[in-house]
């Protein structure tokens, strides 16, 4: 069987007569009859009862028509996908981000993007920066946001945003009375630290060493979001991206600026040697509008 035969069969069933099917398909009525007969030979059973002078679908034809309808639905989906690819270059976008921006900038950017492209399938993953880089470098993901400590081999990168480090502490913590937290204030304090490979952690360790300060590290984690959750639970204080702390502010957590200033520096990553599709460009545009929040 071929697609033309299936189209003729579908038209006869939906219109009720061969003549109307011929008009719909802009072919002759004999061509409709011939296509139906060829299809009947292919499937091995009669599709229409012609005894009454009309083409009434048989029981087998109605069962077959269900499958045809499903196939036509698939074809409609393919046509829509082709239109999206024609207009935007892809019907989907795959995004990876370091965890610190996964609960603030990313949801807002995705909301704005989805309003502009409601039919685009979105895949989003929050990963460690090194994994974000690997996903983008391999071409598995279209856009990535990562911290600046990663090796940039195999990706196109550009600065995304800098966020000044703040000290997160539980409400009622002894340091809450201070307007600015300095290294000496953290001496002996229960401290939730970022992982040793983190650029911000290395800068903080250098500052602590220069000031002869030794916080009491009770837990290490690569994620600012985890630090906020641990601070909220009362385990101690820690250095965080202020954006990450937004959901906790005024609840179990408060922030104070840290001096001397340290910054979380982030990068926008794209696959190498690939011109971004319109979908990717539109999403990057939405990201860039929000990076200074």
N, C-alpha and C positions, 0 to 999 in steps of 0.2 A: 504494500500500500504506500501511497505517497501523500504529501501534505495537501495537494489539490483535491484528491478524493475525499479526504477528511473534511476539508472546507465545504465541499459540496454537500456531504452528508449532514454536517452541522447546519447548513443553510436550509436544507429541506425539512429537517426536524423542527427548526425554530420558526420557519415561515409557514409550514403546513402543506405547501404544494411545490411541485417542480417548477411551475411557471414563475412563482414569486422568488424562488431560490435563484432562478436564472436572471431575473431582474436585479436581485441584490448583488449577484456576482458579476453581472454584466457579461453573461455568456448566453448561448442559445439553450432552449429547453432540451433539444436532443443531446447536447453536450452534458447537461445535468444527468439525464437518464443513463448515458453511457458511463459516466463516472461512477454512478451508484452501482450499476451492474458490475463494473470492474472491481469495485470495493467488495461487493458481495462474494465474488469469486476469490478474492484475497482472504477474507475472514472466514469463509466456509459456511456461512448461514445467511438466510434471507434477512434483509434489513427492513423491508416494507411489505405490507399486505396490499396488493394492487387489485384485489377482487372487486372492490366497491368502486373502482374507477379513480380512487384517491390513493395517495401514498401514506398509509398509516403505519407508523413504526411498530415493528414486532416487539415482543417482550425482550428478545435478545438485543434488539436495536436500542431499546431504552437503557438496558444495562451498559451497552457499549457507549451510549451517549454520555453517561456519567463520567466515563474515563476520558472521553473527548473533551468534555467541559473542563475537567481538571487540566488537561493538556493546554487548552486554550487559555486558561488562567495563567499557566506557566509562561506561555508565549507573551501574554500581556505584561507579565513581570519582566520578561526579557526586553520587551520594547521600552518599558519605563527605565530599566537599567541602562539600555543603550542611549536613551535621551539624556540621562544624568551624566554618563561618560562623555557624550558629545558636548554637553554644556559646561561640565565642571571637571572632566578628566577622570573622575572616579565617583562611585556611588557610596564610598565609605571613607572614613578617616580614622587613623589609629594613632593615639596620643599616649605618651608616657611622661611621667613627671616625678620628681623627687617628692617625698611625702609632705614636706613642709608647705608646699603650695597646692596640695591636693584637696584641701578642705576650705579654700578661700578663693584665690584667683581662678583656679581651674573650673570650679562649678559655675562661677559667674560668666567666665568666657564661654563655657559650653552652653549655658543657657542662652546667651546672646547669639551664639553661632547657630544653635538649633532653631531659633526663631526665624533666621534667614534661610536655613536649609532643613526644613522639617523632614524631608525624605532621605537624608543622608544617614547611613548607619554609622554610629560612633562607638569605637572601642577605646576605653581608657584604663590605664593601669598606673598605680602608684608604686614605684620601685626605688631601690637605692640608685644613686646617681650613676654608678658604674654599670648597672644593669640597663638603665635608661639609654646610656651611650651605646651599649652593645645592641639593643633592640633597634635603634635608629641606624647604626652602622651596617647592620645586616639587611636593612631594607624591610624588616618586619613591621616597623612603625614609621609613620610619616613625620611626626614632630615630637621633639623631646625637650624637657626643661630639666637641667641638672646643675648641681653645684660645680664650682670651678676647679675642684681638685682632681677631676677626671683627666685621663689621657685623651687627647683630642684626635688621635690618629683614626682615620676612617670616617670622619663626620665633618660636615660644614657647621661652623659655630659662629655665634655672635653674642656680645654681651646682652643679657636680658634685663636684670635689675639687681640693685644692691639694697639690702635691708639691714638697718643697724641693729645689732644684737641688744636684747634687753634681758634683764634678770627676772625670771619668773619665780614667785615665791607664794606659799600658801597665805591666805588672808589671816592676819594675826601673827605673822612671822616677826621676830625681833627686828629684822632689817626693814620692815615696812615703813617705819617712821622716817627713814632716810629718803631724800629726794633723788639722790644719785648714789649708785653702788660703785665703790672703788675696790681694787684688788684686796686691800687689807681688811675690808669688811667681810670677806669670804673666808678668812683664816679659820680653819677648824669647823666650818659650817658643813652640814650634810649637803652633798652636792651631787646632782645627777648630770653626768657629763655626756657629751657627744663622743662617738667612736674616735679612737686615736688617729685614724687616717683622715678625718674631717679637717679641712683647712681652718675653720673657725676654732676647732679644738686645739690645733697646733698653735694658733695665734694666742689663744687664751693661756695655754701652758707656758708659752714664752713670757707673757706678761706676768703670770704668777711667779715664775722663776726670777724675773728681774726684781720683783718686789719682795722676794723671800716669803711668798704666801703658799700655803698648802691646804687647799680645801679637802674635806673628807669625802672622797668619792664613794658613794654607796651603790651606784649603778651606772652602767654605760649603755648607750643605745645610739644607733645611727639616725634616729628620727626625732625631730623637734616635737611632733605630735605626741610621741611617747613620753618625752620629758614633761610636756604640759599635763598629761594624764597622771604621771607620777607625782608631780608637784601638787596637783589638785587632790591627790590621795594623801598628801602630807608627808611624803618621803624626804623632802628637802627642797632646795632651790636649784635652778639651772639656767643656762643660757639658751634663749630661744629666739626664733624669728617672731616679731610681734604679731604678724598676720596669723601665725599658727595658733597663737594664744587667744584669738578673738572669741571662740565659743566658750572659753572658760572665764573670761573677765567678768568681775562682779559676782561670780559664783564662789568657786573655791580658790581662786587664783588672782594675783595682782602683779603688775609689772613695774619695774624701775629701770631707767637707762643705766648703762654701764660706761664707766670712764676708766682708761682711755677707750675710745670708740673702736669697736670691731664690727665688721660687716659680713653678712652672708652674701656672697656674690654668686649669681646664677647665670647660666648660659642657655641660649636657644639653640637647639641642635636640629639639623636636617640631614637626610641622606646625601652622600657626596655624588656629584656629577649627574644629578637628576633635577630637572626644572620642576619646581613645585606646581602642582595643579591649582586651578582656581579655588577649589575647596580648601586646600592647604593654605593658600595665600589669605583667604578670607578668615580662617581660624587664627592665623598668626596676627592678623590685623586686630581681631578681638582681644587676643592676649596682650598686645602692645598697648591697647587703650587702658588696660587694667593694671599694668605692672607697677604703677606708682601708688597703688592703694595702701 
